[in-house]
Amino acid sequence: MNIIIITGASSGIGREFARQMDGHFDRTEEFWLVARSREKLEALAKDLKHRTRIFAMDITREESLDALEEAVFQSHAVVRILIGCAGYGIMGSFCEQEPRLETGMVRLNCEALTDLTHRMIPYMRRGSRIIQMASSAAFLPQPGFAVYAATKAYVLSFSRALGEELKNAGIYVTSVCPGPVDTPFFDIAEATGSTLAVKKYTMAEASRVVALALKDSYYRRPVSVCSLPIKALWALSKAVPHSAILHVMAQMKKKGL
Ligand SMILES: NC(=O)c1ccc[n+]([C@@H]2O[C@H](COP(=O)([O-])OP(=O)(O)OC[C@H]3O[C@@H](n4cnc5c(N)ncnc54)[C@H](OP(=O)(O)O)[C@@H]3O)[C@@H](O)[C@H]2O)c1
């Protein structure tokens, strides 16, 4: 049986992946939808034409990943696509945040993503794909969003290296690096702080980010960056010393931009 696994499928970008892939991928028997909110997953499953299986679980718990791996094993499933969307960010100055929320980002955005990827690769075949949600926050350090940006730099670096390692096995990895996307992400992220006000001018629709990510993954591109301003930021982050960019960003923040 061929399956597609989507973590973070109950909301935002993960849910959009499920919706856009539904009705395509004829040779995939089931979509496996993973997140903590069972009701939201069930509501999504009802809307989909594809057969689904729901895994209402916290993937930062080892027993959840054990159960998911066991289900793949017992079903003799081949993982055609693994999509890692489960993640959160907390804005605000590092010293003022609850340590539990800061380390929680590392556990979910990095550790759980890495652990699940490691567990699923043995169930992949030539032509299988991995899509990991990084972020444009991966491109440079972000004061006021320090831990989140660091976790996303990890996802980008990890995914690119893994993609190189798996090329010969015919498994392709795409790291998705959008700027701000219009999802419930900001309900959590902005509860404790804010980022640059210009963010609202670069806000993308989840549908656009996901459509491009699927296309980039199909064409085996290692990185997917949606929209011109974010591509410009990516280029800038490679061409200009980060200290200079951070200085400009600090000035912009002072001026409320
Ligand atoms: N929105 C943006 O601006 C943006 C930009 C760049 C990158 N990203 C990245 O894109 C990914 C998806 O974000 P989004 O915008 O779609 O945010 P979202 O709407 O808040 O979705 C986050 C998803 O993660 C799931 N999740 C959270 N904690 C979990 C846990 N412990 N175990 C299992 N699932 C968990 C949530 O479901 P439950 O609460 O039901 O568990 C939800 O489905 C994240 O990695 C985010 O960092 C977002």
The ligand as a MOL file (V3000), in Angstrom:
LIG
                    3D

  0  0  0     0  0            999 V3000
M  V30 BEGIN CTAB
M  V30 COUNTS 48 52 0 0 0
M  V30 BEGIN ATOM
M  V30 1 N 2.6060 30.5670 8.6500 0
M  V30 2 C 3.8010 31.0430 8.3810 0
M  V30 3 O 4.0120 32.2670 8.2810 0
M  V30 4 C 4.9660 30.1120 8.1250 0
M  V30 5 C 6.0460 30.6030 7.3800 0
M  V30 6 C 7.1290 29.7710 7.1460 0
M  V30 7 C 7.1290 28.4700 7.6450 0
M  V30 8 N 6.0730 28.0360 8.3850 0 CHG=1
M  V30 9 C 6.1300 26.6640 8.9270 0
M  V30 10 O 5.1390 25.8850 8.2980 0
M  V30 11 C 4.7100 24.8510 9.1810 0
M  V30 12 C 3.1930 24.8780 9.2660 0
M  V30 13 O 2.7930 26.1130 9.8510 0
M  V30 14 P 1.3570 26.7300 9.6450 0
M  V30 15 O 1.5360 28.1100 9.1640 0
M  V30 16 O 0.5130 25.8150 8.8680 0 CHG=-1
M  V30 17 O 0.8940 26.8220 11.1640 0
M  V30 18 P -0.3870 26.2290 11.8910 0
M  V30 19 O -1.6050 26.5380 11.1080 0
M  V30 20 O -0.2920 26.7120 13.3020 0
M  V30 21 O -0.1400 24.6450 11.8420 0
M  V30 22 C 0.7700 23.9930 12.6770 0
M  V30 23 C 0.4360 22.5270 12.6810 0
M  V30 24 O 1.3370 21.8340 13.5420 0
M  V30 25 C 0.5790 20.9350 14.3520 0
M  V30 26 N 1.2780 20.6760 15.5960 0
M  V30 27 C 1.6980 21.5840 16.5150 0
M  V30 28 N 2.2760 20.9670 17.5410 0
M  V30 29 C 2.2330 19.6270 17.2720 0
M  V30 30 C 2.6680 18.4780 17.9710 0
M  V30 31 N 3.3080 18.5710 19.1480 0
M  V30 32 N 2.4400 17.2620 17.4260 0
M  V30 33 C 1.8010 17.1470 16.2430 0
M  V30 34 N 1.3790 18.2160 15.5240 0
M  V30 35 C 1.5950 19.4340 16.0440 0
M  V30 36 C -0.7330 21.6900 14.5810 0
M  V30 37 O -1.7950 20.8110 14.9070 0
M  V30 38 P -2.3450 20.5470 16.3750 0
M  V30 39 O -2.3770 21.8470 17.1060 0
M  V30 40 O -3.6840 19.9440 16.0920 0
M  V30 41 O -1.4020 19.5590 16.9610 0
M  V30 42 C -0.9740 22.2490 13.1860 0
M  V30 43 O -1.5920 21.2810 12.3770 0
M  V30 44 C 5.4120 25.1090 10.5170 0
M  V30 45 O 6.5590 24.2870 10.5840 0
M  V30 46 C 5.8430 26.5590 10.4150 0
M  V30 47 O 6.9910 26.8120 11.1820 0
M  V30 48 C 4.9780 28.8160 8.6210 0
M  V30 END ATOM
M  V30 BEGIN BOND
M  V30 1 1 1 2
M  V30 2 2 2 3
M  V30 3 1 2 4
M  V30 4 1 4 5
M  V30 5 2 4 48
M  V30 6 2 5 6
M  V30 7 1 6 7
M  V30 8 2 7 8
M  V30 9 1 8 9
M  V30 10 1 8 48
M  V30 11 1 9 10
M  V30 12 1 9 46
M  V30 13 1 10 11
M  V30 14 1 11 12
M  V30 15 1 11 44
M  V30 16 1 12 13
M  V30 17 1 13 14
M  V30 18 2 14 15
M  V30 19 1 14 16
M  V30 20 1 14 17
M  V30 21 1 17 18
M  V30 22 2 18 19
M  V30 23 1 18 20
M  V30 24 1 18 21
M  V30 25 1 21 22
M  V30 26 1 22 23
M  V30 27 1 23 24
M  V30 28 1 23 42
M  V30 29 1 24 25
M  V30 30 1 25 26
M  V30 31 1 25 36
M  V30 32 1 26 27
M  V30 33 1 26 35
M  V30 34 2 27 28
M  V30 35 1 28 29
M  V30 36 1 29 30
M  V30 37 2 29 35
M  V30 38 1 30 31
M  V30 39 2 30 32
M  V30 40 1 32 33
M  V30 41 2 33 34
M  V30 42 1 34 35
M  V30 43 1 36 37
M  V30 44 1 36 42
M  V30 45 1 37 38
M  V30 46 2 38 39
M  V30 47 1 38 40
M  V30 48 1 38 41
M  V30 49 1 42 43
M  V30 50 1 44 45
M  V30 51 1 44 46
M  V30 52 1 46 47
M  V30 END BOND
M  V30 END CTAB
M  END
